[in-house]
Amino acid sequence: MIVDELTSRLAERVRIEREARGWSLSDLAERSGVSRAMISKIERGEASPTAILLGKLSGAFGLTLSNLLARAETQGERVRRLKDQPSWRDPQTGFTRRAVSPTGEAGLELVEAELPAGARISYPASSYAFIRQQIWVQSGVLDFEEGEATTRLEAGDCLELGPPVDCAFSNPGPGAVRYVVVVVRR
């Protein structure tokens, strides 16, 4: 059962994105690798999607996870006050993300993320195919897996992602890691 407004809007957004492309549930399942039954539950608000599932769905739509979430949020703003910055929590890992930047037409997104100790989330290469990203660690330690390479980032470190490959964010530290992701659409 959906418990918050953003998750409810996200369920509607997934349906809108699927229908806008003329895709059936089976089409989206095939393109994303997410089961038809799970997509149906997400769209009906009977399941709260994880970051991994949203990464797969957004990749199938040709969107970043941040784009998909931003489309579920208010559009056309130029100032986004702290109190109005929507946040979302992955029910599986405890990962949280907060949409810091306005959802205007600049083609730039700032997302603040927090990953609990021991948590790991992965995204397919398709999630990165049409964007450029940088990760700037604010506190804690982040291991970023980019294909076969792993880069350890500590507070103050900033990494620019290379060509699209499967990626994963992991927190090897004893406490949460907080980082900012800067996304620029190509």
N, C-alpha and C positions, 0 to 999 in steps of 0.2 A: 504494500500500500504506500502510495506517495505521501510524504509528510511535509514537504515544503514547496513553496511556489516555484522556485527555480527548477526543481526536478519535474514538476508538473508541466512547466513551459518547455522543458527539454524533451519530454515525451511527445508533446505536440510538434515540436520542431523536427524531430526525427521523422515523424509521419509526413510533415509538410515537405521536407527535403526529398524523401522517397517518392512521394506522389508528384512533385514538381518535375522529376526525371522520368515519370511514367513507369516506375518500377513496381513490380509486385513485391510482396514480402520475400518470395523465393528469389527474385532477382537480387535484392539487397543481401540476402543470406549468402548467395553465391559469390557476390562481389566482395563481401566483408569477411567471410569466414565465421560469422555469428549465426547461430541456428535461427531458423524461421520462427520457432516457438519463443525464443528469447526476445527477438525483435518485436513480436506481437505483444509479449508481456510488457516490454519497455513502452511501446506506443500506447498501451491501455493503462499505463500507470500502475501495473501490478508488480513491477520489479524496478529497483533502483540500479541503474547501470554502473558498472565499475569503470575506472579510468581505462583499463585495457579494452573493454567492450566499446567504450566511446571512441577510443583511438582507432579501432578497426572500422567502426561505422563512419567516423569523420573521414578516414582515408578513402573509403569507398565512395563518399560523396565528393572527394577532391577538396576537402576542407581540413584545416588543422582542428585539433580538439578545441583550442581557444576560439576559432572561428565558429564552430558549431555551438559552443556555449554562448558566445557573444550574440549569435543570431537568436538565441532563446531569451536574451536580455533586451533591455531597452535600446533602441537604435537612434542615431542622429544627435547624440549629445556631444558637446565640446568640452565640458568640465564634468568630471566624475568625482564627486565628494567621497571621502572615506566612508561615510555612512551609507552611501549608495553603491559602493563597490561590491557586487555580488560575489559570494564565495560558494564553493561547492566542495563537498567532502566525499571521497571514495569510500563506500561502505566496507570494502574488502581490506584495503591497506591502511586507511586513516589518512591518506594523502589529501591535502587541501590545496585549493587554488583560489586565488582572488583576482578578479579582472580589475586591474588598476586603471588602465587607460580608457578614455572615452571610446565609444563604438562608432566613431565618425568614419570618414572616408580616407584617412591618412595612409592606410595600408600598413600601419605600425601598431603592434600590440605590446603592452607590458603586462606580464602576469607574475604575481608573487605566488610562490609555491612553498609548501612545507611538507617534508617527507619524514615520517616517524623513524626512529631507530630500528634498523633491521628490515625496513620495508624496501620493496623493489617493484617498479612498474616498467613495463616494456611497451614499445610502440613499433608497428611495422614501418618499413621504408616508405610505404605509400603515404604515411602521415607527413612526411618531410619533402615530398616530391616537388612541391610548388611554393616553398617558402625558404627563407634563410633565417637562422636562429643563432642567438648567443645566450649562454647561460652564465649568470653572474651570482656567485655564492655570497650570501650575506653573513651566514653563521653556520657552523658545523662542517661536516665533511660529506662530499658527494662523489661517488664513483659513477662516472658516465661511460657506459658501454656503447661504442659506436662501431657496429660490425664486430670485428675481431679485436679491436683496440679498446682498452679501458684507460681513462684518464681520471686521476684523483684530483678533485678540486677542493680547496680549503677557502675559508673566509677571505674575500677580496679577489679571488681568482675568477677569471672570465674566459670562457671557451667559445670559439666560433665553430659551429658544426660544419662538417665537410659535406660531400655529396650524399644524397639520400641512401641510407642503409638502415637495417633494423637497429633500434637503439633501446637502451634501458637506463633508468635512473635507479641507483641503489644507495642506501644509507648504511655504511659500515660502522658509523660512530655510535657512541653510547646515548646520544640525545638527538633531537630532531635537527634536520638540516633545513635552513631557509634559503631560498634562492629566487632570483628574478630571471624570467625568460623574456627575451626581446625577440619578437617575431616580425619579420618584414615579408610581405607577400611579393612574389616575383612578378 
